[in-house]
Amino acid sequence: MRISIIIPTLNEAVGICEALQRLQPLRVKGHEIIVVDGGSSDQTAFLAQPLADCFLVAQRGRGIQMNVGARVAGGEILLFLHADTRLPGDAENAIIAGLSRSHYKWGRFNVRLSGRSTWFRVIEWSMNWRSRLTGIATGDQALFVEREAFEAVEGFPEIPLMEDVVLSRRLKRLSWPLCLSSTVMASSRYWEARGVLRTILLMWSLRLAYFLGVSPERLVQIYYRSEYKEYG
């Protein structure tokens, strides 16, 4: 089975080369890398194009960008990966074997944050176990899905926030997620830059507000007013 790795970007010049270099062994094996940029003002496009099978420019917004990538993808499995998240060495086999040997249509990895603070260990544990209990995956956990299942639920909602939560809810109608114990490493740079406790409170507040019915459009206003960068 072929995996299409879809990476939404926005001003990721600092780390995009390293991120894509790590994925080159998967390209050699026949999997593909699709980068969908949201209108970067830095050198992201120049740096990413030689290291990707396909580089596209789309309207800014992770849901929109990932849908654009999915439409041109040639793989039977779609893997949505943040530019600052690193896959484990066994990612290919874990995904293919996990989906092939089970009734699962989609899934995610456990996540580990790059920072050393004890708070990050608590956050990781909370994210991973909340996901197992609720069946909701976040973008930091490198969500993957069979193409047919993704198309059956009409892809990501094109909303400014919570697109991963909504997609998870849609996919749960087809199957519970495959929760892999393999770990992806996600950057903690913006947690550290904005303050760990402050960011925890912000994200909990946004999720609670969404659960209570506040629109994603309103949530994104709160998000930016709190000076929390969208592509973290």
MONOR-V177166 format. One record per residue. N is the residue number from 1. SS is DSSP state (@ for helix, = for strand, . for the rest). Layout:
n: (N	N)
ss: (SS	SS)
//
This chain:
n: (1	2	3	4	5	6	7	8	9	10	11	12	13	14	15	16	17	18	19	20	21	22	23	24	25	26	27	28	29	30	31	32	33	34	35	36	37	38	39	40	41	42	43	44	45	46	47	48	49	50	51	52	53	54	55	56	57	58	59	60	61	62	63	64	65	66	67	68	69	70	71	72	73	74	75	76	77	78	79	80	81	82	83	84	85	86	87	88	89	90	91	92	93	94	95	96	97	98	99	100	101	102	103	104	105	106	107	108	109	110	111	112	113	114	115	116	117	118	119	120	121	122	123	124	125	126	127	128	129	130	131	132	133	134	135	136	137	138	139	140	141	142	143	144	145	146	147	148	149	150	151	152	153	154	155	156	157	158	159	160	161	162	163	164	165	166	167	168	169	170	171	172	173	174	175	176	177	178	179	180	181	182	183	184	185	186	187	188	189	190	191	192	193	194	195	196	197	198	199	200	201	202	203	204	205	206	207	208	209	210	211	212	213	214	215	216	217	218	219	220	221	222	223	224	225	226	227	228	229	230	231	232)
ss: (.	.	=	=	=	=	=	=	=	.	.	.	.	.	.	@	@	@	@	@	@	@	@	@	@	@	@	@	.	.	.	=	=	=	=	=	=	.	.	.	.	.	.	@	@	@	@	@	@	.	.	.	.	=	=	=	=	.	.	.	.	@	@	@	@	@	@	@	@	@	@	@	.	.	.	.	=	=	=	=	.	.	.	.	=	=	.	.	.	.	@	@	@	@	@	@	@	@	@	@	.	.	.	.	.	=	=	=	=	=	=	=	=	.	.	.	.	@	@	@	@	@	@	@	@	@	@	@	@	@	@	@	@	@	.	.	.	.	@	@	@	.	.	=	=	=	@	@	@	@	@	@	.	.	.	.	.	.	.	.	.	.	@	@	@	@	@	@	@	@	@	.	.	.	.	.	.	=	=	=	=	=	=	=	=	=	.	.	@	@	@	@	@	@	.	@	@	@	@	@	@	@	@	@	@	@	@	@	@	@	@	.	.	.	.	@	@	@	@	@	@	@	@	@	@	.	.	.	.	.	.	.)
//
